[in-house]
């Protein structure tokens, strides 16, 4: 009889409470994200041609593990409340297939449940699996299960919770590489399905979808101390959430949520207790230059591969390079020093975390295989909306003497106002190489000395800091000998005569 009364009182209440406090756990999958609704404008991309490698995407490997404590974990609503904690909340990389990490999730949950007409101690365990993309740590699917008991008036009732979450597009919490002052937009639909039951009392499925529209910002570098140690972290802020990401740890070190409104109050603190990384059989480094470029620009991917156990370079190792977000791939081999290098054309990439002028960002996965062993590394390439600078103008002396230095002024305007570099081909088999960067539309003066008499065509080209290259500007100059300036001017007007005499007289 008591069971029937409890069932009637809790039918509308306990399911709300159960869904909410278990839904929190979804936010602590390896991406350590959280979901809230917020809609703000997005600031432009910080004007910088390179972003710090320290803030780039971590490379995880099978066996990597992070253990957290969630304490306190406090939730309340008009329907009820929960106060407790999650101990030994552990995420372990248990598999890597098809550009996807498989993450095992375990933990122990305990606390006190209060709902009108019902209260008791809850103890249980959490298990689950999450699938996270290797190339950007975006979370595609997660499932969590919890079972245990709720003790009501000295009577234990078995409970079971099954929860499945999927996001479309995948929930890309981070916009790697992390850069101070940068904001990005997080949006998509997250669907949660599952069921909650209390043995003999309650059994209810649920199916909910939520539109996520949130601005995320990387605000500062900050020293954070947790039981696992003290780390320099990127502080990432959202409407009700603060998180601290460490490149040394390769994951979040701490996350806090403090949400308080008329419908719900939620507070929690998640702190890293310990972590461990597993060495790959082959250690491979990766450098991308430039790591931020205009689509179509040349990008060099290079590094070195060594056997982890001995440190010896891997000779003739097979290198495969892949950008999963575009489906593009390349291959090469290592040399006798274990080094590799491959020049690719930067593709146009789409992006689920829009930010300023970015057209997209995605992890470049480099893998090395040799003798049945392998290893891989991930680093981010970012492409941006960009137009090349205008054709440069060049002004300076058009007639002069050999072996005398003359000044030439070049200038080009970039459509986006980006800084520019200049490359001057002096027409005498020498060049300036790329010089700069200089502000857009600012005169730049370069000196040059022609060592021999002749007619030269100076060519100048401009590119911006994102490697978008514009067309050539030209200027023709003559360098006659001092005693024959009149003849050189004459021959300049009649080039055919000049050509014949040059062949006859020689240089």
C-alpha positions, -999 to 999 in steps of 0.1 A, spaced: 0 0 0 28 24 8 44 16 -25 13 27 -43 12 60 -25 48 67 -33 43 58 -69 14 83 -73 33 111 -55 65 107 -75 53 99 -110 58 135 -122 86 144 -98 112 117 -96 117 115 -134 125 152 -136 150 149 -108 166 117 -121 170 130 -156 185 163 -145 212 150 -121 223 122 -144 222 145 -174 249 165 -156 272 135 -160 271 139 -197 289 172 -194 319 153 -179 327 130 -208 363 134 -220 355 167 -237 344 180 -203 318 202 -218 285 215 -205 253 226 -221 235 259 -216 215 283 -237 230 316 -245 232 337 -277 257 365 -281 277 381 -310 310 366 -319 342 387 -318 365 388 -348 394 365 -350 424 379 -332 448 393 -358 478 369 -356 493 347 -383 503 319 -359 487 305 -328 506 291 -299 512 253 -302 508 250 -264 470 255 -269 467 229 -297 447 197 -296 461 169 -275 470 135 -289 454 108 -269 464 71 -270 448 38 -259 453 35 -221 453 73 -214 433 79 -183 419 108 -162 402 105 -128 380 132 -113 359 139 -83 326 158 -87 320 174 -53 297 191 -46 270 180 -70 239 199 -60 206 202 -79 173 216 -69 140 225 -87 104 230 -77 101 192 -80 129 181 -58 166 182 -51 198 161 -50 230 168 -29 259 145 -33 291 137 -52 307 114 -77 339 97 -67 365 80 -89 349 95 -120 372 79 -145 376 83 -183 399 59 -201 407 57 -238 400 20 -246 400 21 -284 407 41 -315 390 34 -348 380 54 -378 392 88 -364 372 81 -332 383 76 -296 362 52 -276 361 63 -239 351 41 -210 334 60 -182 331 47 -146 323 63 -113 305 60 -79 276 83 -71 261 90 -37 239 117 -21 206 126 -6 174 128 -27 145 149 -16 112 151 -34 78 160 -20 67 129 -1 99 111 -6 135 114 6 164 90 10 201 82 5 211 73 -30 242 51 -37 251 37 -70 277 32 -97 280 49 -131 293 31 -163 292 43 -198 309 49 -231 316 80 -251 328 84 -287 350 115 -294 366 125 -327 404 123 -328 407 153 -350 390 179 -328 377 161 -296 341 167 -307 317 144 -289 293 124 -312 276 100 -289 276 91 -252 257 65 -231 256 64 -194 241 38 -171 236 40 -133 222 15 -109 221 12 -71 196 19 -43 175 47 -29 169 41 8 134 54 17 123 51 53 149 24 59 136 5 29 161 2 0 146 5 -35 167 -5 -65 169 21 -92 183 20 -127 191 48 -151 199 44 -188 208 75 -208 219 80 -244 230 113 -260 238 122 -295 246 156 -310 241 169 -345 266 182 -355 291 166 -331 295 187 -299 328 205 -306 333 222 -273 368 235 -282 380 256 -311 416 243 -313 442 258 -311 430 277 -280 440 314 -282 435 340 -255 407 364 -262 391 343 -289 354 335 -289 335 309 -309 299 298 -314 287 264 -302 254 254 -317 235 222 -326 208 198 -314 215 174 -286 190 145 -282 188 126 -249 168 93 -247 166 67 -220 147 55 -190 145 57 -152 130 31 -130 126 23 -93 119 -13 -87 83 -19 -80 75 18 -79 83 36 -111 93 29 -147 93 57 -172 111 63 -206 121 98 -218 131 114 -251 142 150 -251 160 173 -276 176 206 -268 189 233 -291 224 245 -280 233 280 -289 262 293 -268 292 316 -270 324 302 -256 355 323 -248 391 315 -240 397 343 -215 432 338 -199 461 316 -188 458 307 -151 476 285 -126 452 260 -112 459 237 -82 439 204 -79 447 171 -61 466 160 -93 490 190 -91 494 226 -102 490 233 -139 490 263 -163 456 262 -179 435 279 -205 404 293 -188 373 288 -209 341 306 -200 305 301 -208 273 315 -194 272 294 -162 303 273 -166 341 279 -161 366 252 -172 404 250 -171 422 231 -199 458 220 -196 479 209 -225 502 190 -201 472 170 -189 456 168 -223 422 174 -208 403 196 -184 418 201 -149 388 217 -133 352 226 -142 326 246 -122 289 251 -129 269 277 -111 234 280 -125 206 297 -106 172 307 -120 135 303 -113 134 268 -127 166 252 -115 196 256 -93 227 236 -101 262 238 -85 291 215 -90 329 214 -90 348 188 -109 385 184 -100 412 162 -115 425 137 -90 451 119 -112 460 112 -148 483 90 -168 495 88 -204 506 57 -223 536 59 -247 530 49 -283 555 24 -299 565 52 -324 569 88 -313 562 112 -341 565 150 -340 544 173 -362 549 209 -374 524 227 -397 537 259 -414 517 280 -417 492 266 -392 467 293 -402 464 300 -440 442 311 -468 426 282 -487 449 274 -517 481 284 -499 510 260 -497 514 244 -463 544 223 -452 538 194 -428 570 181 -413 585 163 -383 605 133 -371 596 97 -362 616 76 -337 613 43 -320 600 52 -285 619 25 -267 653 32 -282 651 67 -295 665 56 -328 652 74 -360 629 54 -382 643 51 -417 620 47 -447 590 47 -424 557 50 -441 540 84 -433 503 89 -439 488 123 -435 450 128 -432 426 157 -427 394 138 -417 371 168 -419 379 170 -457 386 134 -465 420 145 -480 451 123 -475 487 122 -486 517 99 -481 555 101 -479 584 84 -462 610 93 -436 647 98 -445 678 83 -428 673 107 -399 637 98 -394 625 131 -408 596 137 -432 582 167 -450 552 171 -473 539 202 -490 501 203 -494 476 228 -506 454 242 -478 419 229 -484 387 249 -476 373 234 -444 338 238 -429 336 246 -392 311 237 -364 326 264 -342 324 296 -362 349 322 -352 356 355 -370 371 350 -404 377 312 -400 363 291 -427 372 260 -407 397 242 -385 405 206 -383 431 182 -370 458 169 -393 466 133 -383 501 122 -391 508 84 -387 541 65 -391 543 28 -396 574 6 -395 581 -30 -388 546 -37 -375 547 -7 -351 529 26 -355 524 60 -339 505 91 -347 502 128 -338 474 154 -342 478 191 -348 453 217 -361 453 235 -394 430 266 -397 418 282 -429 403 316 -431 383 338 -454 410 358 -471 417 378 -503 452 385 -516 467 420 -516 463 442 -546 490 443 -573 518 464 -557 531 496 -572 568 503 -574 585 536 -578 621 546 -581 650 554 -604 643 542 -640 677 553 -654 710 552 -636 745 538 -634 758 503 -625 774 498 -591 754 527 -576 727 519 -550 692 532 -558 660 532 -536 627 517 -547 594 521 -529 568 494 -530 533 495 -516 501 473 -518 468 474 -500 453 443 -485 414 441 -487 411 429 -451 438 452 -438 462 424 -430 499 430 -428 518 422 -460 551 408 -471 569 418 -504 590 398 -528 611 418 -553 627 401 -583 653 427 -594 655 412 -629 693 405 -626 690 370 -612 688 384 -576 658 389 -553 649 403 -520 633 372 -507 601 378 -487 605 409 -465 580 421 -438 554 421 -425 545 457 -430 511 475 -425 487 474 -454 491 503 -478 523 516 -462 553 526 -484 583 503 -480 617 514 -494 643 489 -505 678 496 -519 694 477 -547 726 480 -568 728 467 -604 763 456 -611 762 456 -649 747 478 -675 715 467 -691 677 470 -692 660 453 -662 624 446 -654 618 448 -617 589 427 -605 573 429 -571 546 407 -555 527 410 -522 513 383 -499 494 388 -466 502 371 -433 478 342 -443 499 334 -474 474 347 -500 496 359 -528 486 388 -552 498 396 -588 530 411 -600 537 448 -603 566 458 -627 590 487 -634 615 488 -662 649 504 -656 681 510 -676 716 510 -662 739 525 -689 776 532 -684 783 568 -673 800 578 -706 773 564 -728 740 575 -712 729 593 -743 733 561 -764 715 540 -738 686 563 -739 685 561 -776 687 524 -777 659 522 -751 637 539 -777 649 515 -804 653 481 -787 659 462 -819 690 483 -827 701 478 -791 698 440 -794 718 438 -826 746 461 -812 746 442 -780 752 409 -799 779 426 -819 797 444 -791 790 419 -763 784 429 -727 
